[in-house]
Each structure stands twice: as structure tokens, then as C-alpha cells.
Amino acid sequence: MFKQIAIVEWEDAVMRDMEADDKPRTAIQTTIGFLLDENNDHVSLVNEYNEKDGSMRGVTTVPFGMIRTIKKISIRKKREKSDSKAQ
């Protein structure tokens, strides 16, 4: 089903601690998963996929405005073993 795995580096918002008077900041996150959806607005990755029933778990959606880099890796199907002996 999935044709690519993606490694997405993105800036996540981190809440500040109001009591400690911290300034707002971001944290660089790296998310890796099967590429579920990519359009002009966002990218979505899924961490687990069940081929038998099509169920998915661990879906992460990141808006493009927060993405720093995306690296895509193509997934190839397993090669069928062939009988290499000549007849």
C-alpha cells in the first residue's frame, strides 16, 4: 500500500512555564513513518499499518509551515524468488 517512508524534521511549539517566566520557544522534532498524505497544506505519516484489515495507528500530521526538511525513501516490493536453473 505505502510507496514511501518519510523522515520529517519540523519545529514544534513548546509551551512556556508561566511561573518560571520562560520565553516561548520551539523544539526541533523528527518524525519517521509511512507517507500517508502530502498536499499543499500538510504532510501525514503513519507509524503502524496492518495489511490484513487496513487499520493504522500513530498518525502524525504536520502543517507545511512547521516543516524544516523532508527526506523520502522509496519502498520496493519483495522480489519473487525465481528458479535460476536452466531447463
Helices and strands as residue ranges (DSSP letters): E 4-14, E 25-38, E 42-49, E 56-63, G 64-66, E 67-74
